[in-house]
Amino acid sequence: MTQTSDPDLAAAAALRLIGPDPANWVPDRAGIDHNVVLVGAGQTGSALAFALRRAGIGKVAVIDAAADAAHAGGWLTAARMNLLRTPKNLPGPELGIPALGFQAWYEARHGQDAYAAMERIPRLAWAEYLGWYRRFLDIRVRYGCRLLRIEPAGDCFRLHLAIDAGETVETARKVVLATGFTGNGGAYIPPVLAGLPASVLSHTERAIDFAGLRGKTVAVVGAAAAAFDAAGVALEHGAASVHLFARRPSIASVPVTRVRGYPGAYDNYRHLPDAVRWDQAIRFRRAGSTPTIDAIERAVGFASFHLHLGAVWQQAAVEHGRVVAEVSDGGYRFDHVIAGTGYFVDPSARPELGGFADQILLWRDRYQPPEDQQDAFLGAHPYLGDGHEYLPRTPGRAPYLRDIHVHNPAGFVSFGLPIGDVPSMRRDIPLVAARISRDLFLADLDSHQARMAGTVAADFPEQAYASTVWRRQERQSG
């Protein structure tokens, strides 16, 4: 058994060695409450708050609609996997400081042998680590604060917020949407399921009363990891049987996003031509999202789990309180249906963007793919700039869009990964922080020019060297 220690000690030593946080260099502006508002306090929002602090950017607010830290980010709510789906050694929110990383934290608490024996990170351990990360770095979050609407107002935004006391308005120069999978759209319900009432239909994105499924026959529509996770949890809670329906004839597809994980492709992906990025996105869409082996084993370990391959739902209705389904492989009756059908992207569906969503440049506005690569889902993704910022659909209009940064999975087509997941963090958090720093600096260039042209008191008096100054005339006369 290896020795354990306090993770705070190593992390504090690492921060001491890199020096104190820089002072805020952003000039105050009258009537501006915040330089940056980070919407979402999960792993992305927390890491961005730290990155901006280290960049010397002050007056940064982190808000989250969740009631408390336990519900922020979804790791203790919507996420149901036992193990994270990503390799344990990927860089994450530590931002290049190893002592702030998961491995250092876990080894300090449990020892090196425990980490070495771990195949992938347990979800609950990751949630605990993120809680420590926020506490140790003093990332202050305003929980129970929901963004209702972003209102452009000259050189800033008026943010309409819902808080416990009602509604309030605050101003900010920059907004970052670190809002997870639904941040530029919502949970996708296929048309065939859309007519079912909420009493018999759930989506994996939302809270599900799994205890209420005990003894019931459950259908899960979809075959990605979240669908298998939901099937496993339902069975663990005593569901009489679970039938999982996959449209594909096989779920053993190749995870194509991993082939571009080497540094050259990863670091430079945003510089690829549009046609190449679109081709990569199409490849991923057609291959499909792959469940992890442990998610599959979790479900298939129950004799009451049944997998339907190449099974497409054609009709669904409620009769006598049960769902009657016509599927391509037969007819069925279920007590409850869980939609593991992913998400849609459509900025106009987000009320906070409603006043200007039609001004946002989308991929379908920028790139017209060949006939055999047409895809409405991918075309609805925002076409983002290098700093993950929205761009205006019409050049010269809605310039304020460049001050809204998208750090959620809607950046997939532009950046090749679901942004906000762990694999994206090492590359994209510094990109966003650097662009925010650049924009704020250039926006106040007059002030900074005056500051840089100033002088400070001399570091030492002339007497420090006066006795050694060579005076030619004096030397010759002597």
C-alpha positions in Angstrom: 0.0 0.0 0.0 1.5 3.3 -1.0 1.6 6.4 1.3 -1.2 8.9 1.1 -1.2 12.6 1.8 -3.2 15.8 1.8 -3.8 16.9 -1.8 -4.0 20.5 -0.7 -0.4 20.5 0.3 1.0 19.5 -3.1 -1.4 21.8 -4.9 -0.5 24.8 -2.6 3.2 24.2 -3.2 2.6 24.1 -7.0 0.7 27.4 -6.9 3.5 29.0 -4.7 6.1 28.0 -7.3 4.2 29.6 -10.2 3.7 32.8 -8.2 0.7 34.8 -7.2 -2.3 35.5 -9.4 -1.7 38.7 -11.5 -3.6 41.7 -10.5 -6.7 42.6 -12.6 -5.4 44.7 -15.5 -8.8 45.4 -17.2 -9.8 49.0 -16.7 -13.2 49.5 -15.1 -16.0 50.9 -17.2 -18.9 52.9 -15.8 -22.0 50.9 -15.6 -20.3 47.5 -16.2 -20.8 44.9 -13.5 -18.6 42.1 -14.9 -15.9 41.8 -17.4 -16.9 38.2 -18.0 -19.8 36.1 -17.0 -19.4 32.3 -17.2 -22.7 30.6 -17.6 -22.3 27.1 -16.0 -20.2 26.0 -13.1 -19.3 22.5 -14.2 -15.8 21.4 -15.1 -15.6 23.8 -18.0 -16.9 26.9 -16.1 -14.6 26.2 -13.2 -11.5 25.7 -15.3 -12.2 28.8 -17.3 -12.6 30.8 -14.1 -9.2 29.7 -13.0 -7.7 30.3 -16.5 -9.0 33.9 -16.6 -7.8 34.6 -13.1 -4.3 33.4 -14.1 -4.5 35.7 -17.2 -5.1 38.7 -14.8 -8.7 39.2 -15.8 -10.8 40.3 -12.8 -14.5 40.9 -12.3 -15.4 37.4 -13.5 -18.7 35.9 -12.3 -19.7 32.3 -12.5 -23.4 31.5 -12.4 -25.3 28.3 -12.5 -29.0 27.5 -12.5 -28.4 24.5 -10.2 -29.5 24.8 -6.6 -26.1 23.8 -5.3 -22.7 22.4 -6.1 -24.0 18.8 -6.0 -26.2 19.5 -9.0 -23.8 21.6 -11.1 -22.3 19.9 -14.1 -24.6 16.9 -14.1 -22.1 14.3 -12.7 -24.4 13.6 -9.7 -27.6 13.9 -11.7 -28.0 13.2 -15.4 -24.7 11.2 -15.7 -25.3 7.6 -14.8 -22.1 5.8 -15.9 -20.0 4.0 -13.3 -16.8 5.0 -15.1 -16.0 8.0 -17.2 -15.8 7.2 -20.9 -12.5 8.9 -21.5 -9.0 7.5 -20.6 -7.9 8.4 -17.1 -4.6 10.1 -18.2 -6.1 12.8 -20.4 -5.2 16.3 -19.3 -8.2 18.1 -17.7 -9.0 21.2 -15.7 -5.5 21.3 -14.1 -4.4 23.5 -17.1 -0.8 22.3 -17.1 -0.3 22.2 -13.3 0.0 18.5 -12.5 -0.7 19.0 -8.7 -4.2 20.3 -9.6 -5.0 17.2 -11.8 -7.1 14.3 -10.9 -4.2 11.9 -10.7 -2.4 14.0 -8.1 -5.6 14.4 -6.1 -6.5 10.7 -6.2 -3.0 9.5 -5.4 -2.8 11.8 -2.5 -6.0 10.4 -1.1 -5.7 6.7 -2.1 -2.1 6.0 -3.1 -0.3 5.4 -6.3 -1.2 1.7 -6.4 -4.9 2.5 -6.3 -4.6 4.9 -9.3 -2.4 2.4 -11.2 -5.1 -0.3 -10.7 -7.8 2.0 -12.0 -9.0 1.3 -15.6 -10.9 4.5 -16.0 -12.0 7.2 -13.5 -15.1 6.4 -11.4 -17.8 9.0 -12.0 -18.3 9.7 -8.3 -14.6 10.1 -7.8 -14.5 12.6 -10.6 -17.4 14.6 -9.1 -15.6 14.6 -5.7 -12.4 15.8 -7.4 -14.3 18.7 -9.2 -15.7 19.7 -5.8 -12.2 19.8 -4.3 -11.0 21.7 -7.4 -13.6 24.5 -6.9 -13.0 24.6 -3.1 -9.2 24.6 -3.2 -9.1 27.3 -6.0 -11.9 29.3 -4.4 -14.0 29.3 -7.5 -17.0 31.2 -6.2 -20.3 30.3 -7.9 -23.6 31.9 -7.7 -25.9 28.9 -7.6 -29.6 29.3 -8.2 -28.9 32.0 -10.8 -30.4 31.2 -14.2 -29.7 33.2 -17.4 -33.0 34.2 -19.0 -32.0 36.5 -21.8 -28.9 38.1 -23.3 -29.7 41.6 -24.4 -27.1 43.4 -26.6 -26.6 47.0 -25.2 -23.9 48.9 -27.1 -20.5 47.9 -25.8 -21.9 45.4 -23.3 -24.7 42.9 -22.6 -27.6 43.3 -20.3 -28.1 39.9 -18.7 -31.6 39.1 -17.5 -31.2 36.7 -14.6 -33.6 34.7 -12.4 -32.6 34.5 -8.8 -34.3 33.5 -5.5 -35.5 37.1 -5.0 -37.0 37.3 -8.5 -35.5 38.8 -11.6 -32.5 41.1 -11.9 -30.4 42.6 -14.7 -26.6 42.8 -14.6 -24.1 44.0 -17.3 -21.1 42.2 -18.8 -18.6 42.7 -21.5 -18.1 39.0 -22.3 -20.3 35.9 -21.9 -19.2 32.3 -22.1 -21.8 29.6 -22.5 -20.4 26.7 -20.6 -23.8 25.1 -20.6 -23.3 21.4 -21.6 -25.1 19.4 -24.3 -28.3 21.5 -24.3 -26.5 24.8 -24.4 -27.2 25.5 -28.0 -30.4 23.4 -28.4 -32.0 20.8 -26.3 -32.7 17.1 -25.7 -33.9 15.5 -28.9 -37.2 13.6 -28.9 -37.8 11.7 -32.2 -41.1 12.5 -33.8 -42.4 9.0 -33.2 -42.1 9.6 -29.5 -43.1 13.2 -29.3 -46.8 12.5 -28.8 -46.2 10.4 -25.7 -47.1 12.1 -22.3 -44.4 12.7 -19.8 -45.9 10.1 -17.5 -44.6 7.3 -19.8 -41.6 9.1 -21.5 -38.3 10.2 -20.1 -35.1 11.5 -21.7 -31.6 10.5 -20.5 -30.8 14.2 -20.1 -33.4 14.7 -17.4 -34.1 13.3 -14.0 -35.7 9.8 -14.2 -37.6 8.1 -11.4 -35.8 4.8 -11.7 -37.3 3.6 -8.4 -40.7 4.0 -10.0 -39.8 1.6 -12.7 -39.5 -1.4 -10.4 -41.4 -4.3 -11.7 -42.2 -2.6 -15.0 -41.4 -3.3 -18.6 -39.2 -0.6 -20.0 -38.1 0.4 -23.5 -34.9 2.3 -24.2 -34.7 3.9 -27.6 -31.1 4.6 -28.7 -27.8 2.7 -28.4 -25.2 5.2 -27.3 -23.5 5.1 -23.9 -26.2 7.1 -22.2 -28.9 4.7 -23.4 -27.0 1.7 -22.1 -26.3 3.5 -18.8 -30.1 4.2 -18.4 -30.9 0.5 -19.2 -28.4 -0.6 -16.5 -29.7 1.7 -13.9 -33.3 0.7 -14.6 -32.4 -3.0 -14.2 -30.5 -2.3 -11.0 -33.6 -0.6 -9.6 -35.7 -3.7 -10.3 -37.3 -3.2 -13.7 -39.0 -6.4 -14.8 -37.4 -6.2 -18.2 -35.6 -3.7 -20.4 -35.6 -3.7 -24.2 -33.0 -1.5 -25.9 -33.6 -0.6 -29.5 -30.8 0.3 -31.9 -31.4 1.5 -35.4 -28.0 0.2 -36.6 -27.4 -3.5 -37.3 -24.4 -3.4 -35.0 -23.3 -1.3 -32.1 -19.6 -2.3 -32.4 -18.8 0.8 -34.5 -15.3 2.3 -34.6 -14.9 5.5 -32.5 -13.6 7.6 -35.4 -12.9 10.7 -33.3 -9.9 9.0 -31.7 -8.0 8.8 -34.9 -7.5 12.5 -34.9 -6.3 12.6 -31.3 -2.6 13.0 -32.1 -1.1 16.5 -31.4 -0.9 17.7 -35.0 -4.6 17.1 -35.7 -5.7 18.0 -32.2 -3.9 21.2 -31.9 -4.5 22.5 -35.4 -8.0 21.2 -36.2 -9.6 24.6 -36.2 -7.3 25.6 -39.1 -8.5 22.8 -41.4 -10.5 23.8 -44.5 -14.3 23.7 -44.0 -14.6 20.7 -46.4 -12.2 18.6 -44.3 -13.9 19.5 -41.0 -17.3 18.7 -42.5 -16.1 15.4 -43.9 -14.8 14.5 -40.4 -18.1 15.4 -38.8 -20.0 13.3 -41.4 -17.8 10.3 -40.7 -18.5 10.5 -37.0 -22.3 10.9 -37.6 -22.4 7.9 -39.8 -20.2 5.7 -37.6 -22.4 6.6 -34.6 -21.6 7.1 -31.0 -20.1 4.1 -29.3 -21.0 2.8 -25.9 -18.2 1.7 -23.5 -17.7 -2.0 -22.9 -18.5 -1.5 -19.2 -21.8 0.1 -20.0 -22.7 -2.9 -22.2 -21.6 -5.4 -19.6 -23.6 -3.6 -17.0 -26.9 -4.2 -18.9 -26.2 -7.6 -20.5 -25.4 -9.0 -17.1 -29.2 -9.1 -16.5 -31.1 -11.9 -18.0 -34.1 -9.5 -18.4 -32.1 -7.3 -20.8 -33.0 -7.6 -24.4 -31.1 -5.9 -27.3 -32.9 -5.2 -30.6 -30.6 -4.5 -33.5 -31.7 -2.8 -36.7 -35.0 -2.0 -35.0 -36.6 1.3 -35.9 -39.7 2.6 -34.1 -42.5 3.4 -36.5 -45.5 4.2 -34.3 -46.1 4.8 -30.6 -49.3 5.5 -28.7 -50.8 5.1 -25.2 -53.5 2.6 -24.7 -54.9 1.9 -21.2 -51.9 3.6 -19.6 -49.3 1.6 -21.5 -47.2 2.4 -24.6 -48.1 0.4 -27.6 -45.2 0.4 -30.1 -44.9 -0.7 -33.7 -41.2 -1.4 -34.4 -39.6 -2.8 -37.5 -39.1 -6.1 -35.7 -42.6 -6.4 -34.3 -45.2 -5.0 -31.9 -44.6 -4.3 -28.2 -46.2 -3.0 -25.0 -44.2 -1.1 -22.4 -44.9 0.7 -19.1 -42.3 3.3 -19.8 -40.0 4.6 -22.6 -36.6 6.2 -22.1 -35.3 8.2 -25.0 -31.5 7.9 -25.2 -31.7 9.8 -28.4 -29.1 12.6 -27.9 -29.5 16.3 -28.5 -30.4 18.7 -31.2 -28.6 21.9 -32.0 -30.6 25.1 -32.8 -29.6 28.4 -31.2 -33.2 29.7 -31.8 -34.5 27.1 -29.4 -32.6 28.8 -26.5 -34.6 31.6 -24.9 -31.4 33.4 -23.8 -30.4 33.7 -27.4 -33.8 34.4 -28.8 -33.4 38.1 -29.6 -30.6 37.5 -32.1 -30.4 33.8 -32.8 -31.2 34.5 -36.5 -28.0 36.6 -36.7 -25.7 33.7 -35.7 -23.6 32.2 -38.5 -24.3 28.5 -38.8 -22.4 25.9 -40.8 -25.2 25.6 -43.3 -24.7 29.4 -44.0 -21.0 29.0 -44.5 -20.5 25.7 -46.3 -22.5 23.8 -48.8 -21.5 20.1 -48.8 -21.7 17.7 -51.7 -25.1 16.1 -52.3 -24.0 12.8 -50.6 -22.8 14.7 -47.5 -26.0 16.8 -46.8 -26.9 16.7 -43.1 -29.4 19.1 -41.5 -28.2 18.3 -37.9 -24.6 19.2 -38.6 -25.7 22.3 -40.6 -27.5 23.7 -37.6 -24.3 23.9 -35.6 -22.8 27.4 -35.1 -19.8 28.2 -37.2 -17.4 29.4 -34.5 -14.3 31.6 -34.6 -10.9 30.6 -33.3 -11.8 31.7 -29.8 -15.1 29.8 -29.9 -17.0 33.0 -30.4 -20.2 33.3 -32.4 -19.8 35.0 -35.8 -22.4 37.2 -37.5 -24.3 35.6 -40.4 -24.2 38.9 -42.3 -20.8 40.7 -42.2 -21.0 44.0 -40.5 -24.2 43.2 -38.6 -24.5 42.0 -35.0 -20.8 42.6 -34.1 -21.6 41.9 -30.5 -21.9 38.2 -31.3 -18.1 38.0 -31.1 -18.3 38.7 -27.4 -20.3 35.5 -26.8 -18.1 32.4 -26.6 -19.5 28.9 -26.9 -17.8 26.3 -24.8 -20.3 23.5 -25.1 -20.7 20.6 -27.5 -22.2 22.8 -30.2 -18.6 23.5 -31.2 -18.2 19.9 -32.5 -18.2 20.6 -36.2 -15.9 23.6 -35.8 -13.4 22.0 -33.5 -13.8 18.2 -34.0 -14.7 17.3 -30.5 -17.7 17.7 -28.2 -16.4 20.9 -26.5 -16.6 20.9 -22.7 -15.8 17.2 -22.4 -12.4 16.3 -20.9 -10.7 15.6 -24.2 -11.2 19.2 -25.3 -10.0 20.9 -22.2 -6.3 21.1 -22.7 -6.7 22.8 -26.1 -9.8 24.8 -25.9 -9.9 26.5 -22.5 -6.6 28.3 -23.2 -8.0 29.3 -26.6 -11.1 30.9 -25.1 -9.1 32.6 -22.3 -6.6 34.0 -24.8 -9.2 35.4 -27.1 -11.1 37.0 -24.2 -7.8 38.6 -23.0 -7.0 39.9 -26.5 -10.4 41.3 -27.0 -10.6 43.1 -23.7 -7.1 44.5 -24.1 -7.6 45.8 -27.6 -11.0 47.3 -26.7 -9.3 49.5 -24.1 -6.2 50.1 -26.2 -6.1 53.9 -25.5 -6.0 53.2 -21.8 -3.3 50.6 -22.1 -1.2 52.8 -24.4 -1.3 55.5 -21.8 -0.4 53.0 -19.1 2.5 51.5 -21.1 3.8 55.0 -21.9 4.0 55.9 -18.2 7.1 55.7 -16.0 7.7 54.5 -12.5 10.3 55.6 -9.9 13.9 54.5 -10.6 14.8 51.1 -9.1 18.0 52.5 -7.6 19.6 55.9 -6.9 22.4 57.4 -9.0 24.7 57.2 -6.1 24.8 53.4 -6.6 27.2 53.9 -9.6 28.3 57.6 -9.3 31.8 56.9 -8.0 32.7 54.8 -11.0 31.6 57.1 -13.8 34.4 57.9 -16.2 35.1 61.6 -16.6 37.7 62.0 -19.3 38.7 65.6 -18.5 39.2 65.0 -14.9 41.4 62.0 -15.6 43.6 63.9 -18.0 44.2 66.8 -15.6 45.0 64.4 -12.8 
